[in-house]
């Protein structure tokens, strides 16, 4: 009977040790998960900040290109108007 009690106590100590180890592992897991959530939040913030910067750069670039294109078209139209006007003038 005494041997059985000793064996039960040893099993209980072993179970208690295993439960403590399991609890510590769960806490470590929670800390890692919290750290990963924080890091993902930082990455999402950086992406958001970068997205706004890229959008602004693209808008500036596109508007610059559009303005240049409009200027070229205005110049070509003006040259064509000059040529048409020259053709319409009587040669005299």
Secondary structure as UniProt FT lines:
FT   HELIX           2..88
//
